[in-house]
Amino acid sequence: MVAVRRSKLKNESPFVANLESRTSTYSGVSSVGRKGTLALEYVRQGPQTVLSRSSCRTPWHLLPPIYLDDTGCAYTLLLNPSGGLVGGDHLTLNLSLGGRAHVLMSTPSANKVYRSLGAQAAQVVEITVGPEAILEWIPEPTIPFAGSRFCQAIHVTLAPSAAVVLWDAIVSGRIAAGERWAFACLKNEIRIATASGASILERYTLCPGDSSGEVGLVEPWNYVASLYVVSEAVDDEVWKRLEERLASLLDERPERILGGVSRPAVTGLAVKLVARSAPDLAFVLDGLWQATRRELWNLPPVVWRKY
């Protein structure tokens, strides 16, 4: 479900407020979980964005940003060397971008969520993007294993003239192992609030492991993804051109990719899609992302260096 609200929202939603109690419901299981925290602050320093302050607690591992081109964008990988999330894990990330900073966040591999006997794993991301700053949030997909329980919340607050490109994708499971929609439950929330007070909210729950055993119309597909591009500093004509371009990209692989692009009440675009395979998902992400960077900031495609 995607909803658009005009009123300002409190920093703490009921969705997030209940995460801690949910992860600790089964005390015997959650005792094996870890409470990892990662805090990152970026500022613009001359022609580059630099990491000005950081702190982390296991299982997060801090990698310093690198620079892939001459744009000054700080490219940072979020690394969890434990291999994935188990029941009882509660990871938090607090990310802050100062004025005119430009940060690209990604992950070196998929976010794996392992089987749990009761307690869920949770990940909460709180992001603040300063005036005229740009955040590109492009992680690898989340793979929920059979029997896993996962809850994620991503909240973004934009200052005047700030921009965010936010990508989020989940997989039906370990497809090669014959696991499709076999996880117990997955809950996801994305909220982006702009400086004008408008906000966009996506919230959904998939529980193929409950009594119904259904996930609705998404069942024939293996990947579900969302892309949000939001900025109050972009002209309406630019949004119109980008909307047309993104819509045409979604039509390039009929029967392999199904999606749509819309203009929500916030200033920007929302894309929802499903895909058959990992190559299909990578194809559509590359196209959507490249078109967005070119149209909004006249920036070249990113050449990944993850391995």
Buried (B, 14 or more C-beta within 10 A) or exposed (E): EBEEBEEEBEEEBEBBEEBEEBBBEBEEBBEEBBBBBBBBBBBBEEEBBBBBEEEBEEBBBBEEBEBBEEBBBBBBBBBBEBEBBBBBBBBBBBBBBBBBBBBBBBBBBBBBBBBBEBBBBBBBBBBBBBBBBBBBBBBBBBBBBBBBBBBBBBBBBBBEBBBBBBBBBBBBBBBEEEBBBBBBBBBBBBBBBBBEEBBBBBBBEBBBBEEEEEBEEBEEBBBBBBBBBBBBBBEEEEBEEBBEBBBEBBEEBEEBBBBEBEEBEBBBBBBBBBBBBBEBBEBBBBBBBBBBBBBBBEBEEBEEEEE
